Amino acid sequence: MNPRIAFIGAPLLTLVYGMIRLLSEHGPGLAWTTGHVAFLVALGLYGVVLIQLDRHTFTGFTVVGFAGLVAFAAQFVIDVVVGFMAADRAEMSDLFGRVYDTPGLEVAVQQVGPPLFYLALFAVMTHLAIQRRIPLWIPVAVLVASVLPAFELDLLPVSALLILIAFATVVRGTVDLEEARP
């Protein structure tokens, strides 16, 4: 796969999810499923991004990033399955309650796990900026993009656009670097 597809596709699909989330009701149906599937594909593309960036930085960042991606994916798979099983929002709430009654699951896939991806992405970008491979504003943009949805999930489209702008710059300056680790 051409890494440029991942660098551009991941934030674009995150934007799709964010826009669908803003413009539709939060309940079972085509919009719910489409948005969540778009984000699941985005997560796979973010994995490609992490692998590509791993060539230029520490593998530990990549491992932490993948732990976050796995948690995110688990959360979204649960969302899709619950969406398919429920007839309405009330039934979804009941099903979510039963799923997340599993000890530690909510903490792992909603509270602790997903931020690991953003932490790793910020660490990778900071490392690349310290090496002067990318401009310093990129890790700052990634940090802002990472915290915006934590304050207000409706800001996810803004977050996705920030990451898209940052990744578009990174892909030009980093993806084809010759000095990459073997």
N, C-alpha and C positions, 0 to 999 in steps of 0.2 A: 504494500500500500504506500502510495506517495504520502509522506508525513504532512505535507501541506494540507491535504484533505482533512486530516485529524485536527490540525491547528486551527483551521477555519470552521470545519464542520461541528466540532464540539461546542464552541460557544454559540454558533448559529442554532443548533438544536436545543441548547439551553434556552436561548431566546424564544424559540417556538414553544417550548414547555411553559415558560414564564408568561407569554402572551395568551396562550390557551387558558392558563390558570386565571389570568386577569379577566378574560372575556367570557368565561363560562361559569356555570354553577358548579359547586364542589360536590359532585355526586356521581353515581354510576352512569355510564353512557359512553358514547363515541368520543366526546371531548376529553373526558377523564382518561380513557384508555389511550387515545392518540397522544395526548400530552405526556403521559407517563412513559409510553414506549419511546417517544422522541428523546426523553431524558435518559432512558436506559441506553439507547444508542449513543447518546452524547457521552455517557460514562465510559463506554467502550473506547470511544475516540480519545477521551482524556487519558485512558490507559496507554494508548499509542503515543500520545504527547509525552507522558512520563517516561516511557521507554526511550523515546528519541532524546529527551533532555538528559536522561541518565548517562548518555555518552559523554556529556560535558560536565558532570557534577558527581556527587557522592551517591552510591547505590542506596545508602540508608534512607535518603529522601524518597527514593522510588518505592522502597518497601513500605514506608509509612504512608505514602500516597496511595498505594494499592490497598492497604488496609482500609483507608477511608473510602475508596471506590467500592470495595466489597460491601462495606456497611451501607453506603448509599444504594447500591444495587439491591441489597436485601430489602431495604425499606421500600423501594419502588416496586419490586416484585410483589411484596405483601400488598401494597396499594392496588396493583393491577388485579391480583387474585381476589381481593376483597371487593373491588369494583365489579368483577364478573359475577361474584356470588350474591351480591346485594341487589335488591329491587329498588331501593331508595336510600336517601341519605341517613335516615334513622336506622335502617338495617346495617348500613356501613358502619355507623358509630358502634352498634352492638358488636359487630364482627371484629372491629379494631380493638374494642375493649377485651374481647376474649383472646385475641392474638397477643396483645401486649400485656396480658396477665401473666405471660410466661416470664419468670424471674430473669431480670437482666436484659431481656430482648430490647425493650424500649431504650434503655441506656446505651446499649451497643449500637443499634442501627439508627437511632435518631439523635442522641445527645453527644456521645463521645466519638463514635466512628466517623461520621461524615466530616467533622471539622479537621480530622487528620489529613484528608485530601487537600484541603485549602492550606493547612499548615505546611505540608510538603511542597505544594506548588509555590507558596511564598518563599520557602527556604531555597528552593531550586533557583527561582528568579533572583533572589538576593545574592546567592552564590555567583550566578552568572554576571550580575551587575558589579560585584566586587572584582571579578576577573576582567571587567570592562568589555565583556562580550555583548552586553545589552545596555541600553540607557537606564539610569537609576530610577526614572519615573515608572518603569515597568513593574518592579516589585511593589512600589507604592500603589499603583493602579490595581494590582492583583490583591493586595491587602484590603484596599477599599472595597473591591468587588467581592471579596470573601466575607466581609463583615456586614455589608448592606442587607443581605437577606436575613441575617440573624436578628437585625433590628426590626425589619418589616419585609415579610416574604413577597409582598407586592412590588418590591424594588428589584426582584430577580431579573426582569428584562434590562434594567440599567446595569446591573452586575454583569450580565451576559455581554452587553455592548462594551463595557470596560475591558473584559477579558478578550473579546474579539479584537479590539484595537491593540491591546498589548500583544496578543498572539500574532497578529498580522505583522507587527514590527519584529517580533522574535523570529518568526519563520524566515524573514528576509536575512536576518543577521546571524542566526545560529544553526539552522537546520543543515546547512551545507558546509559547516566549518570543517576544515581539514584536520585540525588538531584534536579531534575527538579521541576519547579513550578507546582502545581496541575492544 
